[in-house]
Amino acid sequence: MPLQLKLSEKFYDQPSLQKAIEDYRDFGRINYKSQGGFFVIDFKNIDPDVKSLIIDEFANYVLGQTVKAK
Amino acid sequence: MNETLVLDAKLYPLSAIYGAAYVFIDKVYIRFEGDPAKKIKVLFKAKADTSREDFRKIVGDFENELLNYSLRDQIVSSNQKIRETLIAQALLSALGDLPVQGNGDENSFVDDPLGIAKTWEERFENKKTDKKKKQCRCN
């Protein structure tokens, strides 16, 4: 079952999310779609060493990018 | 370990919440949920090596930082006009005196090398009298 993260579009912006996906591409395949006011982010083929951390670290990274962009 | 703070958007501007969160993203996992116009939920999750005490301290420090950012935000918006006026004045004074056009001599307009300051009569009167003189000689 793929790992999944939902982030509200009201707080996180799309360019920051795309930047985060690009920066995290070495850890696995990350895709997202916009659905009902949320970015639904799927993580596949994730490096087992970072599997337990990647969702929280990724969410923080997107938040950091969003704050920087504002 | 998890903790959630529910913040009233009327009391805490979103920019202040973002600012405070940015200070702590290296110490704790933070996520935002809710409605930025009404209630904002800030979800905290401890990092692997964080003790319970440290986690509570981080959340408490976040709240203090949030107050700090909110106050700063308020001061910034209340002083905006004064700040803009001061910056405008500083920029104008940095410009100094405006550059003087021409050679800088205030009386340089008195020189008229092309004769454009002469009246029509002054310019053409001499030519007319010369013509009349010539005609008189012929007759």
N, CA and C atoms of all chains as a GROMACS GRO file, in nm:
protein
  627
    1MET      N    1   0.084  -0.120   0.000
    1MET     CA    2   0.000   0.000   0.000
    1MET      C    3   0.088   0.126   0.000
    2PRO      N    4   0.064   0.220  -0.093
    2PRO     CA    5   0.152   0.338  -0.100
    2PRO      C    6   0.130   0.432   0.018
    3LEU      N    7   0.235   0.501   0.053
    3LEU     CA    8   0.223   0.603   0.158
    3LEU      C    9   0.151   0.723   0.099
    4GLN      N   10   0.068   0.786   0.180
    4GLN     CA   11  -0.008   0.901   0.127
    4GLN      C   12  -0.012   1.015   0.229
    5LEU      N   13  -0.006   1.136   0.176
    5LEU     CA   14  -0.009   1.257   0.260
    5LEU      C   15  -0.111   1.353   0.201
    6LYS      N   16  -0.191   1.417   0.287
    6LYS     CA   17  -0.288   1.517   0.239
    6LYS      C   18  -0.253   1.652   0.301
    7LEU      N   19  -0.233   1.750   0.216
    7LEU     CA   20  -0.203   1.885   0.266
    7LEU      C   21  -0.307   1.983   0.211
    8SER      N   22  -0.358   2.068   0.297
    8SER     CA   23  -0.462   2.163   0.256
    8SER      C   24  -0.406   2.267   0.160
    9GLU      N   25  -0.479   2.290   0.052
    9GLU     CA   26  -0.436   2.391  -0.046
    9GLU      C   27  -0.447   2.533   0.011
   10LYS      N   28  -0.519   2.545   0.123
   10LYS     CA   29  -0.533   2.677   0.185
   10LYS      C   30  -0.405   2.721   0.256
   11PHE      N   31  -0.322   2.625   0.291
   11PHE     CA   32  -0.201   2.658   0.366
   11PHE      C   33  -0.071   2.633   0.288
   12TYR      N   34  -0.078   2.542   0.193
   12TYR     CA   35   0.044   2.503   0.120
   12TYR      C   36   0.028   2.541  -0.026
   13ASP      N   37   0.132   2.598  -0.086
   13ASP     CA   38   0.114   2.636  -0.227
   13ASP      C   39   0.180   2.536  -0.323
   14GLN      N   40   0.126   2.536  -0.443
   14GLN     CA   41   0.165   2.436  -0.543
   14GLN      C   42   0.313   2.444  -0.585
   15PRO      N   43   0.365   2.564  -0.614
   15PRO     CA   44   0.507   2.569  -0.653
   15PRO      C   45   0.600   2.511  -0.545
   16SER      N   46   0.564   2.535  -0.417
   16SER     CA   47   0.646   2.482  -0.307
   16SER      C   48   0.638   2.330  -0.304
   17LEU      N   49   0.519   2.278  -0.329
   17LEU     CA   50   0.502   2.133  -0.332
   17LEU      C   51   0.584   2.072  -0.448
   18GLN      N   52   0.577   2.136  -0.564
   18GLN     CA   53   0.653   2.085  -0.680
   18GLN      C   54   0.802   2.088  -0.655
   19LYS      N   55   0.847   2.195  -0.587
   19LYS     CA   56   0.990   2.206  -0.554
   19LYS      C   57   1.030   2.093  -0.460
   20ALA      N   58   0.944   2.066  -0.362
   20ALA     CA   59   0.972   1.960  -0.265
   20ALA      C   60   0.979   1.823  -0.335
   21ILE      N   61   0.887   1.799  -0.427
   21ILE     CA   62   0.886   1.672  -0.501
   21ILE      C   63   1.016   1.656  -0.580
   22GLU      N   64   1.059   1.765  -0.640
   22GLU     CA   65   1.183   1.761  -0.717
   22GLU      C   66   1.303   1.731  -0.627
   23ASP      N   67   1.305   1.798  -0.511
   23ASP     CA   68   1.417   1.781  -0.418
   23ASP      C   69   1.418   1.644  -0.351
   24TYR      N   70   1.302   1.577  -0.343
   24TYR     CA   71   1.293   1.446  -0.277
   24TYR      C   72   1.294   1.329  -0.376
   25ARG      N   73   1.318   1.357  -0.504
   25ARG     CA   74   1.301   1.251  -0.604
   25ARG      C   75   1.402   1.137  -0.588
   26ASP      N   76   1.515   1.163  -0.521
   26ASP     CA   77   1.614   1.056  -0.499
   26ASP      C   78   1.564   0.950  -0.402
   27PHE      N   79   1.460   0.982  -0.323
   27PHE     CA   80   1.412   0.888  -0.220
   27PHE      C   81   1.301   0.797  -0.272
   28GLY      N   82   1.249   0.825  -0.392
   28GLY     CA   83   1.143   0.740  -0.446
   28GLY      C   84   1.058   0.818  -0.545
   29ARG      N   85   0.945   0.754  -0.582
   29ARG     CA   86   0.857   0.820  -0.680
   29ARG      C   87   0.744   0.893  -0.605
   30ILE      N   88   0.735   1.021  -0.627
   30ILE     CA   89   0.634   1.101  -0.556
   30ILE      C   90   0.544   1.172  -0.658
   31ASN      N   91   0.416   1.148  -0.647
   31ASN     CA   92   0.318   1.212  -0.736
   31ASN      C   93   0.210   1.279  -0.652
   32TYR      N   94   0.145   1.378  -0.711
   32TYR     CA   95   0.035   1.441  -0.638
   32TYR      C   96  -0.080   1.475  -0.730
   33LYS      N   97  -0.195   1.489  -0.670
   33LYS     CA   98  -0.312   1.540  -0.744
   33LYS      C   99  -0.389   1.634  -0.652
   34SER      N  100  -0.462   1.725  -0.715
   34SER     CA  101  -0.544   1.819  -0.638
   34SER      C  102  -0.685   1.761  -0.626
   35GLN      N  103  -0.733   1.747  -0.505
   35GLN     CA  104  -0.863   1.681  -0.485
   35GLN      C  105  -0.936   1.742  -0.366
   36GLY      N  106  -1.049   1.804  -0.390
   36GLY     CA  107  -1.134   1.857  -0.283
   36GLY      C  108  -1.064   1.955  -0.191
   37GLY      N  109  -0.981   2.041  -0.247
   37GLY     CA  110  -0.913   2.142  -0.164
   37GLY      C  111  -0.787   2.092  -0.097
   38PHE      N  112  -0.747   1.970  -0.133
   38PHE     CA  113  -0.624   1.914  -0.075
   38PHE      C  114  -0.529   1.870  -0.186
   39PHE      N  115  -0.402   1.876  -0.156
   39PHE     CA  116  -0.302   1.808  -0.240
   39PHE      C  117  -0.288   1.667  -0.183
   40VAL      N  118  -0.320   1.569  -0.265
   40VAL     CA  119  -0.305   1.430  -0.221
   40VAL      C  120  -0.175   1.377  -0.282
   41ILE      N  121  -0.081   1.347  -0.195
   41ILE     CA  122   0.054   1.312  -0.240
   41ILE      C  123   0.081   1.164  -0.214
   42ASP      N  124   0.116   1.094  -0.320
   42ASP     CA  125   0.146   0.950  -0.308
   42ASP      C  126   0.297   0.926  -0.315
   43PHE      N  127   0.344   0.843  -0.226
   43PHE     CA  128   0.487   0.807  -0.223
   43PHE      C  129   0.500   0.660  -0.261
   44LYS      N  130   0.577   0.633  -0.367
   44LYS     CA  131   0.594   0.493  -0.409
   44LYS      C  132   0.743   0.462  -0.422
   45ASN      N  133   0.774   0.334  -0.409
   45ASN     CA  134   0.913   0.285  -0.419
   45ASN      C  135   1.009   0.368  -0.332
   46ILE      N  136   0.966   0.390  -0.210
   46ILE     CA  137   1.047   0.474  -0.121
   46ILE      C  138   1.162   0.394  -0.062
   47ASP      N  139   1.275   0.458  -0.057
   47ASP     CA  140   1.395   0.399   0.004
   47ASP      C  141   1.361   0.352   0.146
   48PRO      N  142   1.380   0.222   0.177
   48PRO     CA  143   1.340   0.169   0.308
   48PRO      C  144   1.406   0.242   0.425
   49ASP      N  145   1.524   0.298   0.405
   49ASP     CA  146   1.593   0.369   0.514
   49ASP      C  147   1.517   0.494   0.562
   50VAL      N  148   1.440   0.551   0.472
   50VAL     CA  149   1.372   0.678   0.508
   50VAL      C  150   1.220   0.664   0.513
   51LYS      N  151   1.173   0.541   0.494
   51LYS     CA  152   1.028   0.519   0.481
   51LYS      C  153   0.949   0.570   0.602
   52SER      N  154   1.004   0.549   0.723
   52SER     CA  155   0.930   0.588   0.844
   52SER      C  156   0.928   0.740   0.865
   53LEU      N  157   1.019   0.809   0.799
   53LEU     CA  158   1.033   0.953   0.825
   53LEU      C  159   0.981   1.040   0.711
   54ILE      N  160   0.974   0.980   0.593
   54ILE     CA  161   0.961   1.065   0.474
   54ILE      C  162   0.837   1.154   0.473
   55ILE      N  163   0.725   1.102   0.521
   55ILE     CA  164   0.602   1.182   0.514
   55ILE      C  165   0.613   1.309   0.600
   56ASP      N  166   0.657   1.291   0.725
   56ASP     CA  167   0.667   1.408   0.814
   56ASP      C  168   0.775   1.504   0.767
   57GLU      N  169   0.889   1.448   0.726
   57GLU     CA  170   0.997   1.535   0.678
   57GLU      C  171   0.954   1.611   0.552
   58PHE      N  172   0.884   1.540   0.464
   58PHE     CA  173   0.838   1.602   0.340
   58PHE      C  174   0.738   1.715   0.371
   59ALA      N  175   0.645   1.689   0.464
   59ALA     CA  176   0.545   1.791   0.500
   59ALA      C  177   0.615   1.916   0.557
   60ASN      N  178   0.714   1.894   0.642
   60ASN     CA  179   0.789   2.008   0.697
   60ASN      C  180   0.862   2.084   0.586
   61TYR      N  181   0.916   2.008   0.492
   61TYR     CA  182   0.990   2.070   0.382
   61TYR      C  183   0.898   2.157   0.297
   62VAL      N  184   0.779   2.107   0.268
   62VAL     CA  185   0.682   2.185   0.189
   62VAL      C  186   0.642   2.311   0.267
   63LEU      N  187   0.623   2.295   0.397
   63LEU     CA  188   0.588   2.410   0.480
   63LEU      C  189   0.699   2.516   0.476
   64GLY      N  190   0.821   2.469   0.489
   64GLY     CA  191   0.937   2.560   0.484
   64GLY      C  192   0.943   2.635   0.352
   65GLN      N  193   0.922   2.562   0.243
   65GLN     CA  194   0.924   2.625   0.110
   65GLN      C  195   0.810   2.726   0.096
   66THR      N  196   0.693   2.690   0.150
   66THR     CA  197   0.577   2.779   0.143
   66THR      C  198   0.603   2.908   0.218
   67VAL      N  199   0.660   2.895   0.339
   67VAL     CA  200   0.688   3.016   0.419
   67VAL      C  201   0.792   3.102   0.348
   68LYS      N  202   0.894   3.038   0.291
   68LYS     CA  203   0.999   3.112   0.220
   68LYS      C  204   0.939   3.190   0.102
   69ALA      N  205   0.842   3.127   0.035
   69ALA     CA  206   0.783   3.189  -0.084
   69ALA      C  207   0.692   3.307  -0.049
   70LYS      N  208   0.648   3.315   0.075
   70LYS     CA  209   0.550   3.421   0.112
   70LYS      C  210   0.620   3.550   0.156
   71MET      N  211   0.448   1.116   2.002
   71MET     CA  212   0.382   1.225   2.075
   71MET      C  213   0.324   1.327   1.978
   72ASN      N  214   0.200   1.361   2.002
   72ASN     CA  215   0.133   1.460   1.918
   72ASN      C  216   0.064   1.566   2.005
   73GLU      N  217   0.051   1.681   1.950
   73GLU     CA  218  -0.026   1.786   2.017
   73GLU      C  219  -0.088   1.876   1.910
   74THR      N  220  -0.205   1.930   1.943
   74THR     CA  221  -0.272   2.019   1.846
   74THR      C  222  -0.307   2.151   1.913
   75LEU      N  223  -0.275   2.259   1.846
   75LEU     CA  224  -0.317   2.391   1.892
   75LEU      C  225  -0.424   2.441   1.795
   76VAL      N  226  -0.534   2.491   1.849
   76VAL     CA  227  -0.636   2.551   1.762
   76VAL      C  228  -0.631   2.702   1.783
   77LEU      N  229  -0.600   2.772   1.676
   77LEU     CA  230  -0.579   2.917   1.687
   77LEU      C  231  -0.688   2.994   1.616
   78ASP      N  232  -0.732   3.102   1.679
   78ASP     CA  233  -0.833   3.189   1.619
   78ASP      C  234  -0.763   3.283   1.520
   79ALA      N  235  -0.806   3.277   1.395
   79ALA     CA  236  -0.741   3.357   1.290
   79ALA      C  237  -0.759   3.507   1.313
   80LYS      N  238  -0.859   3.545   1.393
   80LYS     CA  239  -0.878   3.688   1.421
   80LYS      C  240  -0.772   3.739   1.519
   81LEU      N  241  -0.724   3.650   1.602
   81LEU     CA  242  -0.623   3.690   1.702
   81LEU      C  243  -0.481   3.675   1.648
   82TYR      N  244  -0.462   3.572   1.570
   82TYR     CA  245  -0.327   3.545   1.518
   82TYR      C  246  -0.328   3.549   1.365
   83PRO      N  247  -0.261   3.648   1.305
   83PRO     CA  248  -0.258   3.650   1.158
   83PRO      C  249  -0.181   3.531   1.103
   84LEU      N  250  -0.223   3.487   0.987
   84LEU     CA  251  -0.161   3.367   0.927
   84LEU      C  252  -0.011   3.388   0.905
   85SER      N  253   0.027   3.511   0.870
   85SER     CA  254   0.170   3.538   0.847
   85SER      C  255   0.250   3.515   0.975
   86ALA      N  256   0.192   3.549   1.090
   86ALA     CA  257   0.259   3.527   1.218
   86ALA      C  258   0.271   3.378   1.248
   87ILE      N  259   0.168   3.302   1.214
   87ILE     CA  260   0.170   3.156   1.239
   87ILE      C  261   0.276   3.091   1.150
   88TYR      N  262   0.282   3.135   1.025
   88TYR     CA  263   0.386   3.083   0.934
   88TYR      C  264   0.525   3.115   0.989
   89GLY      N  265   0.541   3.240   1.033
   89GLY     CA  266   0.672   3.283   1.084
   89GLY      C  267   0.716   3.202   1.204
   90ALA      N  268   0.625   3.181   1.298
   90ALA     CA  269   0.658   3.105   1.418
   90ALA      C  270   0.687   2.959   1.383
   91ALA      N  271   0.609   2.904   1.290
   91ALA     CA  272   0.630   2.764   1.251
   91ALA      C  273   0.767   2.746   1.186
   92TYR      N  274   0.806   2.844   1.108
   92TYR     CA  275   0.935   2.832   1.036
   92TYR      C  276   1.052   2.823   1.134
   93VAL      N  277   1.037   2.890   1.249
   93VAL     CA  278   1.143   2.888   1.351
   93VAL      C  279   1.162   2.745   1.406
   94PHE      N  280   1.052   2.667   1.410
   94PHE     CA  281   1.057   2.538   1.478
   94PHE      C  282   1.060   2.415   1.386
   95ILE      N  283   1.061   2.435   1.256
   95ILE     CA  284   1.051   2.315   1.170
   95ILE      C  285   1.175   2.225   1.176
   96ASP      N  286   1.284   2.273   1.233
   96ASP     CA  287   1.400   2.184   1.247
   96ASP      C  288   1.392   2.105   1.378
   97LYS      N  289   1.298   2.140   1.468
   97LYS     CA  290   1.290   2.073   1.599
   97LYS      C  291   1.169   1.981   1.611
   98VAL      N  292   1.066   2.008   1.533
   98VAL     CA  293   0.940   1.934   1.547
   98VAL      C  294   0.870   1.928   1.410
   99TYR      N  295   0.788   1.826   1.392
   99TYR     CA  296   0.709   1.820   1.268
   99TYR      C  297   0.583   1.902   1.287
  100ILE      N  298   0.555   1.988   1.191
  100ILE     CA  299   0.439   2.078   1.202
  100ILE      C  300   0.353   2.067   1.076
  101ARG      N  301   0.223   2.061   1.098
  101ARG     CA  302   0.129   2.062   0.985
  101ARG      C  303   0.015   2.158   1.013
  102PHE      N  304  -0.039   2.216   0.908
  102PHE     CA  305  -0.153   2.307   0.924
  102PHE      C  306  -0.279   2.245   0.867
  103GLU      N  307  -0.387   2.264   0.938
  103GLU     CA  308  -0.519   2.221   0.889
  103GLU      C  309  -0.621   2.327   0.929
  104GLY      N  310  -0.742   2.312   0.881
  104GLY     CA  311  -0.850   2.403   0.918
  104GLY      C  312  -0.874   2.511   0.816
  105ASP      N  313  -0.930   2.621   0.864
  105ASP     CA  314  -0.966   2.732   0.775
  105ASP      C  315  -0.884   2.856   0.812
  106PRO      N  316  -0.801   2.905   0.719
  106PRO     CA  317  -0.717   3.021   0.753
  106PRO      C  318  -0.794   3.148   0.787
  107ALA      N  319  -0.925   3.151   0.754
  107ALA     CA  320  -1.005   3.269   0.786
  107ALA      C  321  -1.074   3.257   0.922
  108LYS      N  322  -1.080   3.134   0.976
  108LYS     CA  323  -1.152   3.114   1.103
  108LYS      C  324  -1.063   3.048   1.209
  109LYS      N  325  -1.057   2.918   1.204
  109LYS     CA  326  -0.978   2.844   1.303
  109LYS      C  327  -0.864   2.771   1.232
  110ILE      N  328  -0.746   2.788   1.283
  110ILE     CA  329  -0.630   2.723   1.223
  110ILE      C  330  -0.577   2.618   1.321
  111LYS      N  331  -0.570   2.495   1.273
  111LYS     CA  332  -0.516   2.388   1.358
  111LYS      C  333  -0.369   2.370   1.328
  112VAL      N  334  -0.288   2.375   1.431
  112VAL     CA  335  -0.145   2.349   1.415
  112VAL      C  336  -0.115   2.216   1.483
  113LEU      N  337  -0.077   2.118   1.402
  113LEU     CA  338  -0.051   1.984   1.455
  113LEU      C  339   0.099   1.965   1.474
  114PHE      N  340   0.137   1.927   1.594
  114PHE     CA  341   0.278   1.903   1.625
  114PHE      C  342   0.300   1.754   1.642
  115LYS      N  343   0.412   1.707   1.589
  115LYS     CA  344   0.450   1.567   1.611
  115LYS      C  345   0.598   1.567   1.648
  116ALA      N  346   0.630   1.499   1.756
  116ALA     CA  347   0.770   1.500   1.804
  116ALA      C  348   0.861   1.424   1.709
  117LYS      N  349   0.983   1.469   1.695
  117LYS     CA  350   1.083   1.393   1.618
  117LYS      C  351   1.132   1.278   1.704
  118ALA      N  352   1.196   1.182   1.640
  118ALA     CA  353   1.229   1.055   1.706
  118ALA      C  354   1.310   1.072   1.836
  119ASP      N  355   1.404   1.162   1.837
  119ASP     CA  356   1.493   1.174   1.954
  119ASP      C  357   1.448   1.280   2.055
  120THR      N  358   1.321   1.321   2.046
  120THR     CA  359   1.273   1.428   2.136
  120THR      C  360   1.204   1.367   2.257
  121SER      N  361   1.244   1.411   2.377
  121SER     CA  362   1.180   1.361   2.500
  121SER      C  363   1.045   1.431   2.518
  122ARG      N  364   0.962   1.376   2.606
  122ARG     CA  365   0.830   1.435   2.629
  122ARG      C  366   0.843   1.579   2.682
  123GLU      N  367   0.938   1.596   2.774
  123GLU     CA  368   0.958   1.731   2.831
  123GLU      C  369   1.000   1.831   2.723
  124ASP      N  370   1.094   1.787   2.641
  124ASP     CA  371   1.143   1.875   2.535
  124ASP      C  372   1.030   1.911   2.438
  125PHE      N  373   0.946   1.809   2.411
  125PHE     CA  374   0.836   1.831   2.317
  125PHE      C  375   0.740   1.936   2.372
  126ARG      N  376   0.707   1.923   2.502
  126ARG     CA  377   0.617   2.021   2.564
  126ARG      C  378   0.679   2.161   2.562
  127LYS      N  379   0.810   2.164   2.586
  127LYS     CA  380   0.880   2.294   2.586
  127LYS      C  381   0.876   2.356   2.445
  128ILE      N  382   0.895   2.272   2.345
  128ILE     CA  383   0.893   2.323   2.206
  128ILE      C  384   0.757   2.383   2.174
  129VAL      N  385   0.649   2.313   2.214
  129VAL     CA  386   0.514   2.364   2.185
  129VAL      C  387   0.490   2.495   2.261
  130GLY      N  388   0.536   2.500   2.387
  130GLY     CA  389   0.524   2.624   2.465
  130GLY      C  390   0.604   2.738   2.402
  131ASP      N  391   0.724   2.707   2.358
  131ASP     CA  392   0.807   2.809   2.293
  131ASP      C  393   0.742   2.858   2.163
  132PHE      N  394   0.676   2.764   2.095
  132PHE     CA  395   0.606   2.802   1.971
  132PHE      C  396   0.499   2.907   2.002
  133GLU      N  397   0.424   2.883   2.110
  133GLU     CA  398   0.318   2.978   2.146
  133GLU      C  399   0.376   3.116   2.178
  134ASN      N  400   0.490   3.118   2.248
  134ASN     CA  401   0.555   3.247   2.277
  134ASN      C  402   0.603   3.314   2.149
  135GLU      N  403   0.661   3.234   2.062
  135GLU     CA  404   0.710   3.289   1.935
  135GLU      C  405   0.595   3.343   1.852
  136LEU      N  406   0.482   3.276   1.862
  136LEU     CA  407   0.362   3.319   1.790
  136LEU      C  408   0.316   3.457   1.839
  137LEU      N  409   0.319   3.476   1.972
  137LEU     CA  410   0.284   3.607   2.028
  137LEU      C  411   0.382   3.713   1.980
  138ASN      N  412   0.509   3.676   1.980
  138ASN     CA  413   0.614   3.766   1.935
  138ASN      C  414   0.590   3.810   1.790
  139TYR      N  415   0.562   3.711   1.704
  139TYR     CA  416   0.537   3.740   1.562
  139TYR      C  417   0.410   3.822   1.543
  140SER      N  418   0.307   3.792   1.622
  140SER     CA  419   0.180   3.865   1.609
  140SER      C  420   0.199   4.011   1.646
  141LEU      N  421   0.274   4.035   1.753
  141LEU     CA  422   0.300   4.173   1.795
  141LEU      C  423   0.381   4.246   1.689
  142ARG      N  424   0.480   4.177   1.637
  142ARG     CA  425   0.564   4.236   1.532
  142ARG      C  426   0.479   4.274   1.410
  143ASP      N  427   0.389   4.182   1.377
  143ASP     CA  428   0.298   4.204   1.263
  143ASP      C  429   0.212   4.328   1.285
  144GLN      N  430   0.162   4.341   1.409
  144GLN     CA  431   0.078   4.456   1.444
  144GLN      C  432   0.157   4.586   1.435
  145ILE      N  433   0.279   4.585   1.488
  145ILE     CA  434   0.363   4.706   1.485
  145ILE      C  435   0.395   4.744   1.341
  146VAL      N  436   0.427   4.643   1.262
  146VAL     CA  437   0.459   4.669   1.121
  146VAL      C  438   0.343   4.736   1.050
  147SER      N  439   0.220   4.682   1.071
  147SER     CA  440   0.106   4.740   0.999
  147SER      C  441   0.069   4.878   1.054
  148SER      N  442   0.087   4.901   1.185
  148SER     CA  443   0.050   5.033   1.240
  148SER      C  444   0.154   5.141   1.204
  149ASN      N  445   0.277   5.100   1.179
  149ASN     CA  446   0.382   5.198   1.146
  149ASN      C  447   0.410   5.209   0.997
  150GLN      N  448   0.328   5.143   0.918
  150GLN     CA  449   0.358   5.135   0.774
  150GLN      C  450   0.369   5.272   0.708
  151LYS      N  451   0.274   5.363   0.738
  151LYS     CA  452   0.275   5.494   0.672
  151LYS      C  453   0.397   5.575   0.714
  152ILE      N  454   0.428   5.571   0.842
  152ILE     CA  455   0.546   5.646   0.891
  152ILE      C  456   0.671   5.592   0.823
  153ARG      N  457   0.680   5.459   0.814
  153ARG     CA  458   0.799   5.396   0.754
  153ARG      C  459   0.813   5.437   0.607
  154GLU      N  460   0.699   5.434   0.536
  154GLU     CA  461   0.702   5.469   0.394
  154GLU      C  462   0.745   5.615   0.375
  155THR      N  463   0.693   5.704   0.462
  155THR     CA  464   0.730   5.846   0.454
  155THR      C  465   0.879   5.865   0.479
  156LEU      N  466   0.929   5.797   0.583
  156LEU     CA  467   1.072   5.810   0.615
  156LEU      C  468   1.160   5.760   0.501
  157ILE      N  469   1.120   5.647   0.441
  157ILE     CA  470   1.199   5.592   0.330
  157ILE      C  471   1.197   5.687   0.211
  158ALA      N  472   1.078   5.743   0.182
  158ALA     CA  473   1.067   5.837   0.070
  158ALA      C  474   1.156   5.958   0.092
  159GLN      N  475   1.155   6.010   0.215
  159GLN     CA  476   1.239   6.127   0.246
  159GLN      C  477   1.387   6.093   0.234
  160ALA      N  478   1.422   5.975   0.283
  160ALA     CA  479   1.564   5.932   0.277
  160ALA      C  480   1.609   5.920   0.133
  161LEU      N  481   1.523   5.862   0.049
  161LEU     CA  482   1.560   5.845  -0.093
  161LEU      C  483   1.574   5.981  -0.162
  162LEU      N  484   1.481   6.072  -0.131
  162LEU     CA  485   1.489   6.206  -0.193
  162LEU      C  486   1.615   6.280  -0.150
  163SER      N  487   1.649   6.270  -0.022
  163SER     CA  488   1.769   6.341   0.024
  163SER      C  489   1.896   6.276  -0.031
  164ALA      N  490   1.890   6.145  -0.057
  164ALA     CA  491   2.006   6.076  -0.116
  164ALA      C  492   2.031   6.119  -0.260
  165LEU      N  493   1.924   6.166  -0.325
  165LEU     CA  494   1.939   6.212  -0.463
  165LEU      C  495   2.025   6.338  -0.471
  166GLY      N  496   2.021   6.420  -0.364
  166GLY     CA  497   2.097   6.545  -0.361
  166GLY      C  498   2.033   6.647  -0.452
  167ASP      N  499   2.114   6.752  -0.495
  167ASP     CA  500   2.061   6.855  -0.584
  167ASP      C  501   2.043   6.796  -0.723
  168LEU      N  502   1.938   6.839  -0.791
  168LEU     CA  503   1.917   6.791  -0.927
  168LEU      C  504   2.026   6.845  -1.019
  169PRO      N  505   2.074   6.771  -1.118
  169PRO     CA  506   2.181   6.817  -1.205
  169PRO      C  507   2.138   6.940  -1.286
  170VAL      N  508   2.232   7.036  -1.300
  170VAL     CA  509   2.203   7.159  -1.373
  170VAL      C  510   2.225   7.133  -1.521
  171GLN      N  511   2.127   7.171  -1.603
  171GLN     CA  512   2.143   7.151  -1.747
  171GLN      C  513   2.230   7.262  -1.806
  172GLY      N  514   2.295   7.237  -1.916
  172GLY     CA  515   2.379   7.335  -1.983
  172GLY      C  516   2.514   7.344  -1.915
  173ASN      N  517   2.578   7.465  -1.923
  173ASN     CA  518   2.711   7.476  -1.865
  173ASN      C  519   2.709   7.523  -1.720
  174GLY      N  520   2.587   7.538  -1.664
  174GLY     CA  521   2.577   7.572  -1.523
  174GLY      C  522   2.577   7.722  -1.498
  175ASP      N  523   2.612   7.801  -1.597
  175ASP     CA  524   2.613   7.946  -1.581
  175ASP      C  525   2.470   7.999  -1.594
  176GLU      N  526   2.425   8.070  -1.489
  176GLU     CA  527   2.285   8.115  -1.489
  176GLU      C  528   2.257   8.215  -1.602
  177ASN      N  529   2.359   8.288  -1.646
  177ASN     CA  530   2.339   8.390  -1.750
  177ASN      C  531   2.374   8.340  -1.890
  178SER      N  532   2.389   8.208  -1.903
  178SER     CA  533   2.431   8.155  -2.032
  178SER      C  534   2.326   8.179  -2.141
  179PHE      N  535   2.201   8.202  -2.098
  179PHE     CA  536   2.096   8.225  -2.198
  179PHE      C  537   2.116   8.359  -2.271
  180VAL      N  538   2.198   8.450  -2.211
  180VAL     CA  539   2.222   8.582  -2.274
  180VAL      C  540   2.300   8.564  -2.404
  181ASP      N  541   2.392   8.466  -2.404
  181ASP     CA  542   2.464   8.437  -2.529
  181ASP      C  543   2.365   8.381  -2.630
  182ASP      N  544   2.372   8.430  -2.752
  182ASP     CA  545   2.275   8.385  -2.852
  182ASP      C  546   2.348   8.362  -2.984
  183PRO      N  547   2.431   8.258  -2.990
  183PRO     CA  548   2.513   8.239  -3.109
  183PRO      C  549   2.433   8.218  -3.236
  184LEU      N  550   2.313   8.161  -3.226
  184LEU     CA  551   2.232   8.137  -3.346
  184LEU      C  552   2.136   8.251  -3.378
  185GLY      N  553   2.132   8.347  -3.291
  185GLY     CA  554   2.047   8.463  -3.315
  185GLY      C  555   1.899   8.436  -3.301
  186ILE      N  556   1.865   8.339  -3.226
  186ILE     CA  557   1.723   8.305  -3.215
  186ILE      C  558   1.649   8.400  -3.121
  187ALA      N  559   1.723   8.476  -3.040
  187ALA     CA  560   1.657   8.569  -2.948
  187ALA      C  561   1.625   8.703  -3.015
  188LYS      N  562   1.674   8.722  -3.137
  188LYS     CA  563   1.648   8.849  -3.208
  188LYS      C  564   1.505   8.853  -3.260
  189THR      N  565   1.450   8.974  -3.263
  189THR     CA  566   1.314   8.990  -3.320
  189THR      C  567   1.323   8.986  -3.473
  190TRP      N  568   1.207   8.972  -3.538
  190TRP     CA  569   1.204   8.965  -3.684
  190TRP      C  570   1.260   9.094  -3.745
  191GLU      N  571   1.218   9.205  -3.682
  191GLU     CA  572   1.265   9.336  -3.732
  191GLU      C  573   1.416   9.348  -3.721
  192GLU      N  574   1.468   9.310  -3.606
  192GLU     CA  575   1.613   9.320  -3.586
  192GLU      C  576   1.688   9.238  -3.690
  193ARG      N  577   1.631   9.118  -3.718
  193ARG     CA  578   1.702   9.027  -3.808
  193ARG      C  579   1.694   9.073  -3.954
  194PHE      N  580   1.576   9.122  -3.998
  194PHE     CA  581   1.556   9.150  -4.141
  194PHE      C  582   1.556   9.298  -4.179
  195GLU      N  583   1.557   9.388  -4.079
  195GLU     CA  584   1.554   9.532  -4.108
  195GLU      C  585   1.678   9.573  -4.188
  196ASN      N  586   1.792   9.526  -4.148
  196ASN     CA  587   1.917   9.562  -4.216
  196ASN      C  588   1.914   9.520  -4.363
  197LYS      N  589   1.861   9.398  -4.390
  197LYS     CA  590   1.855   9.350  -4.528
  197LYS      C  591   1.765   9.439  -4.614
  198LYS      N  592   1.650   9.483  -4.555
  198LYS     CA  593   1.558   9.570  -4.629
  198LYS      C  594   1.625   9.702  -4.666
  199THR      N  595   1.691   9.763  -4.565
  199THR     CA  596   1.756   9.893  -4.590
  199THR      C  597   1.867   9.879  -4.693
  200ASP      N  598   1.938   9.764  -4.689
  200ASP     CA  599   2.042   9.739  -4.790
  200ASP      C  600   1.983   9.736  -4.930
  201LYS      N  601   1.867   9.664  -4.943
  201LYS     CA  602   1.800   9.654  -5.074
  201LYS      C  603   1.760   9.791  -5.125
  202LYS      N  604   1.699   9.873  -5.030
  202LYS     CA  605   1.653  10.007  -5.069
  202LYS      C  606   1.770  10.092  -5.119
  203LYS      N  607   1.882  10.079  -5.046
  203LYS     CA  608   2.003  10.156  -5.085
  203LYS      C  609   2.046  10.118  -5.226
  204LYS      N  610   2.046   9.985  -5.254
  204LYS     CA  611   2.088   9.936  -5.385
  204LYS      C  612   1.999   9.993  -5.494
  205GLN      N  613   1.861   9.988  -5.463
  205GLN     CA  614   1.766  10.038  -5.562
  205GLN      C  615   1.789  10.188  -5.591
  206CYS      N  616   1.813  10.263  -5.483
  206CYS     CA  617   1.835  10.406  -5.499
  206CYS      C  618   1.955  10.436  -5.590
  207ARG      N  619   2.060  10.358  -5.578
  207ARG     CA  620   2.180  10.376  -5.657
  207ARG      C  621   2.149  10.352  -5.805
  208CYS      N  622   2.065  10.250  -5.830
  208CYS     CA  623   2.032  10.216  -5.968
  208CYS      C  624   1.957  10.328  -6.036
  209ASN      N  625   1.863  10.386  -5.957
  209ASN     CA  626   1.780  10.492  -6.015
  209ASN      C  627   1.864  10.617  -6.031
   0.00000   0.00000   0.00000
